């Protein structure tokens, strides 16, 4: 089965992981009556849905054909952030001289880096384990879940009946139609974390968040990394100047970029892989030991039998849902990567909460009401929430931009992390925040304050009155509030103040 590839090498740590998220000795329960909710998929969306519904008293079945915890635990957030952490330590050691700390030559033990990742992943896995969810009162079934009728689902030879069902099967790396790629062999997020030896030369196809995080990490470990991106800069979804700061940092770490470039085909020469690239109508040949795909996701729809239950779907976009996450079958809902463009663990979590309200209690919660931030965990990090200037223009929303460079933030200067900024967009003529972009060492931590303000309509002017500890990089957010308040000091107001102060002397 494909999920076994994610457990390589099958050492003690991965065996511990397997014992939690797909125990080999697990016996599926015998169903006893109709379920309030059958959840297909035990990634973040499925786990939150099942646990939340069971906690409210619902009779719940949870079906998983692979590893519980989904991409996040097994081949996504958890393992990637573990190795990114190691890569940051390597970079910090190399750059220690800037801080007056003399170190000897830095050596990265890649095998130990990956062993640490597997150890930490296994230590986290009990949170998503079959035994834990069984203790929550949930019937956990392992096997392919397939709809067989209007209110029935078959799994491992057993038929489950339900009042409501939730599809939370997630997504996987898309297959790219590049001639020769399959024959040459390549890595995805499902296989890269099984490496035990560092590739000497790595080609990263794609300049999105996953591609950038892994490209920088492997370069910091010592791989010669070439990253290929069709756009003129990496992270094309982000604002150009923000992405360029990250790009410059990655170049400093040794990543070579081929931008405005397209992969034509892949050839093999012995054990080497040769990636043929078209850049400005010129052919470039990049030799690699490994190729890693960091672009494209396709929804997991295979084997579900969606036609049997009348659920419409699209091969690229996933299950079709309305704003309340209801599919074309009123009794079936969907949540997570299988039905949304926001393919993040935190968005899956909150989409699941919407499903619980709407599927069990006839709620009217809307996915469009969610304020979803995101962060790319490069160094520096790049985080965003709400509208960008381009989106504001497209929507006819006039904005005023307030920006604080980290080069003016004492803590950022002292930490040597002053290449970045905090930028907030407000509706023109008011302090109502509609969006923000942050480039900083800890942008993912900082964006939460702005997200809170947008969600609860806290104006930028009010943030100015909130005392932030000094020295912190978060002070930059408060200073943006000061910027806004200074705009209220019009010439007329200033003149009145001057007259009052002159009179009261």
N, C-alpha and C positions, 0 to 999 in steps of 0.2 A: 504494500500500500504506500501511496506517496508520502503520507505523514511520517513514515519510518525514515525517509531521507532527511527529515528535519532533526532526527535524533542521532545523527552521526557526529563524531564517533560514539559508539554505544559504551561510554565509560561509566564510572559510578555516578557521576553527576547527571548524565543524561538518563541513566536508568532510574534515578530518583525522580527526575522530571516525569518520565513515562509513568511511574507508579502513581503519580498524582493526577496527570491529565489524560491518560488513556491506559488504565491498569490492564495488564494482560490477563488477569484472573477475574475481571469484572463480569458479573452475571446480570444481564438486564432484568429489571423487575417484571412482574406480571401485572398488566393493567387491571384496575378494578373500577370500572365505571368510566363515565365521560369526564374529560379534563375541562376545567375552565379555560385553560390555556396550554397549547402545545407550542413550544419554541424550537425552531430548527436552526441550529448553529449556536455554539458555545464560546463565541468570541465576546468582546466587550458588550455589544448590544444585546446578545442573547443572555449572557450571564446577569446583566443588570435587570433585564426584563423578568427573567425567571425568579431571581432572588426577591425583587421588589414585589412581584405578584404573590409569591408564596408568603412573604412577610405580612401581606394584607389578608391572608386567609384563603387564597385561591388554590385549587388543586392543579398542579403544574407538572408537565412533562418537558424534559430538556433532551434534545436529540443532537448528537455530534458524531460525525463520521471520522474525524481526525483527532486533533489534540484540543482539549479544553483550554481556554485562554486565548485561542485564535492567534492571529498574526501578532498582536501586541505582545503577549507573553513569549511566544515561541520564536518568531522570526521578524519581529518589528521593534517596537519601542524599547522593550527591556534589553534584548541583546545588543541593539545598536547603541543605546546610551551607555551601556557597560563598556563597549570598546571605544566609544568617543571619549569617555572619562580617562581611559588609559592613554589615548592619543594626546589628550590635553596635558597629562602629566609629562609625557615625552617632550612636548613642545615647551612646557614650562621649564624643564631641566635644561633644554638647549638654549633657552633665552635667559637663563638665570643671571648671566653676566651683566645684563642691563640693570640688575638690581644690586650689583656689588657682591653677588654670590658666585664663587668660582667652583665649577664642577668639572669632573673629568669627562671624557667622551661618553655620550649617551648610547647605551645599547638596549634595544627593545627585544625582549624575549617573546616573540609573537605566540609561541605555543602556550606560554604562561598567561598571556593576555586573554587568549581564547579559553583557557582553562578557568580563569577567574570569571569570565562571562558565564560559562556553563554552570559554575558553582553558584553564582549569585542568582541566575535564572532559576535553578532548582530550588534555592532557598525561598524564592518568592512564590513558586508554583502552588504551594498549599492553599493560597487564597482562591485559586481558580480550580481546585481539585474536585474530582467526582465525589469523594468522601465528604467534603465540606458541604456540597450542594445536596447530597443525600441527607445530611444532618439538618439542613434547612427545610426538609420535608418535600423535596423535589424528587420525582422519579427520573433518574438519569439513564438514558438509553444510548449505547454506542452502535453506530451503523448508519447507512444511508437512509435518510428520511425521504419518502416519496409519497406525494398525495395520490390517493386512489379513489377519492370521491369528494362530495361536497363538504363532508365533515370527518373524513377519515385520512389517516396517514399510516403507511406501512414502514416498519423499521426492523431489520434483522428477522423477518418472518413473523412479526407481531403487528397487529393492527390496533392503532390508537384512535379513539374517537374524541372529538373536541367541540367546544362551543366556539372558541376563537383560536386562531393560529397566528404565529408571528414568524416571518422569514427573516433570519438574521445570519445568513450564510457568508457574508463578507465578500471579499474580492481577492484576486491574485495577480501576479505580474502578467501583463499581456504578452502574447507571442508577437514579435516584430517580424514582418515579412521581408527580412534582409537575406538575400541569397547567400548561402554558405554558412550562415550563422549557426543553424541547428547542427550541421555536420561538424563544425569546428568545436562546438560545445561552449557553453557560457554559464555564468553564475547569475542567480537572482537573489532576492532577499530570503528565499526559502532554502538556498544552498550556501550562501556566502558565510553563514555563521557556523558551518561545518568545517571550514578550513582549519588546518593545523599548521600549515606552512605559509609564510608570507610570499605572495607573488612578487617576483622581482620587477616585472613590468605589468601594469594593469591599465586596461582601457575601460573607461566609464562611458557608457552610452546614455546620454541624458543629463541635463543640467538642472533638474528639479530638486526639491528638498532632499529626497533620499540619495540621489546621485551626488549632491554636494557634500552631504554629511559623510558619506562613505569615501568619497574621493579625498577629502581633507584628512580623514582619519588614517587611511592607508598611506597617504603621502607622509604623514607624521611618523608612521611606523617605519618608513624607509622604502616603500615601493615607488618606482618611477611611474607616476600616474598621468595619463592623458585623458582629459574629459572633452567629449564631443557634444556640442549643443547647436541646434538649428538656428536659434535666435542670436542676436548680437551681443547678448550677455547672459550669464547664468541666472537662474531664478526668474524666468521671464514673466511670471505672474506678479512679481514685486516691482516696485518703483525702481527705475533704472539706477538712480544715484545710490539707493540703499543696497541694491544688488552689487554694484561696483565695489563698495567697501568690502563686502564679503569676498568678492572675486579677487581683489588685491591681496587680502589676507591669505587666501588659498594659494595664490601665486607665490607669496612669500614662503609658504610651507612646501613649495616645490611642485604644485600641480601645473601642468601644461594645458592650455586651453586651445581647442580648435572650435572657433565660434563661426556663426553663419555657415555651418558645415553640415553635410548630410552623409551618412554612411551608405555607400553604394553596395558593397558586398564584403564578405569575409572569406579569406583563403587560408589554407594551412601549408606550412613548410616544416615538415617533421613534427616536432612537438610545439612549434611556434604557431601562433595565430596572427594573421596579417589582416588588419582592418583597412579597407580601401575607402578613402573619404574624398568627397567632392567639396572643395572650398574655393569659392570664386572661380568656378570652372577650371580649377587646377586639381589634379589628382595628388592626394597625399596618402602615403602608406605608413601605417603605424604598426609596429611589431609588438606583440604582447604575449605574456604567458597565460593571462586570464582576461576574460571579458566579463564585465559586470553590467547588467541592465538596470538602469535607474529611472526608467520611464514607462508609463502606461500601466493601467490597472484594468482588469476585466472582471465583471461580477460573476460570482459562483452560482450559476443557475442549473448546471448539469445534474441530471438525476432527480430533480425535484418534482417532476410531473405536473408542472404548472397548468398545463392544458386541462388536466382532469379536474382542477378546482376553479378554472376560469380566471386565472391571474395573468394579466398581460405583462409582458416584459420586453426588453430590448437587449440584444447581445452585448452592446457597448455600454448602455446607460443603466441596465439592471431592471429591477422590478418597478413597475409603474405605480406610483402612489400619489394621493392627493395631499393637501396641506396638513391633514390629520393623520397621515401615514397609513391610510386605508388603501388597499389595492382595489382592483376592479371587481374583486369578490368582497362584499361587505363584511364577511366573517374572517377575512385574512388581512393582516397588517404586515408591515416590513419596517426594519430599522437598521441603521448602520451602513457600511460600505456597499451593500448590495442594492441600495436605493437612493444614495445621496452623492452629490459631488464633493461634499466635505468629508473626505476620508481620513478622519482623525479619531483617535480613541475617545477624546473628550466629547466630540459631537455624537459619537455612537452612544455614549453614556446618556446624554440628555435626550436624544431621540427615543431611547428606550423608555425613559420616564414619561414621554408623551404617549407612547403606545400603551403603557399601563393605564393611564388615565382614560384614554379613549376606548381601548378594547374592553376593559372590565367595567368601567363606570359610565359609559356613554358620554365621556368628556368631550370637550371641544377645543382642546389644546392644539396649537398650530406650530408646525416646524418653522414657519417663516418668522415667528416671534423670537426665535433663538438668536442671541448675539454670540457668534462663534469666532473666537480668536484663534490664531495659529502661530507656530514658531518653527523656524528651521534652526536646528541645533548645531550650527557651525560655530566657528570662533572668528569674529563675534557672531552672536545669535541675531536673527532677523525675525521680528514678530510684527504682526499686523492684526487689526480688528476693525470692523466696520467698512465704511466707504474709502476708496482711494480717490485722489483728485480726478482720475480718468472716469471712474464710475459716477462721481458727483456730476461731472460735466454731461455724461451720457444721460443721467436722470434729471437734468435741469436744476440741480441743487447748487446754489451759489455758496461758496465756502471761503473762510478766512483761515490761513495757515499760521500756526504758531510753532516755532522751532527752537530747541535748545541744544546746541552742540555740546557733546561731552568734553570737548577741549576747554570748556568753561566750567566744568564740574570738578571740584577739588578732589573728590574721592576717585573719580576716573583717572585724573592726572596722577595721583599718588599710586594707584594700582597699575599704571601703564596701560590703561584700557580706554584711552580718550579718543579713539578713532570711531566715531559713531554719533548718533543724535537721537533725540526724542522729538517727535513731530506729531502735532495734534491738529485735526481739522474740525472747525466749528461752522455752524450755519452762519452765513454772513449777517452781521448785525446783532448777533447774540452769542452767548457762551455755551450753547448747546453743542456737545461733542457728537460728531457723526462718524469719526474714524480716527485712526492713529497708526503710525509706523514707528517702530523703535529698532535701532541697530545698536547693540550694546553687548557686553560680555554676558549679561544676565537678562536679556530682553524678555525671555519667556516669563521671568518672575515679575518684571515691571509692567507688562501689558495687562496684568490682572486688575490693577487699579483703574486703568482707563476703561476696561470692559465693565467693571462695576459702575463707573460713572455713566456710561452709555445706557446700560441696562436700567438703572434707576434714575436716569435723567438728572444727574448731578452736574451742574454747570462747571465749566473750567474756572470761573471766578470763585466758586465755593472751595475748590481744591486749594486755592491760594491761602485759605484760612486754616488749612489742616497742617499742623506742625509735623514735619518730617525730621527724623534724627539727622544730625550732622556728624561726620560727613558720610553721605550715602549717594549713590547714583540716582536713587528715587527722588532726591531733591530736585532733579531736573524737571520732574512733572510739576512740582509745586511752583517752580519758577515760571513755568508756562502760564499758570494761573495769574502770577504777578504781571506777566506780559499782557494778558487780556485786561486786567484791571487798569493798567496804565492807559489803555486805549479809551477808557471811560473819562480820562482826565482831558476833556476837550478844552480848547482855548477859552471858551466862555466860563467853564467850571473853574479853570485855573485862575482866571481873572477875578472871579468872585472870591476864591480862597485868598488871593493876594490882598484884596480890599479888606476882607475880614481880619486877616492877620495884621495888616497895617493898623487898622482901627483898634485892635485888641492889645497892641504893644504897650 
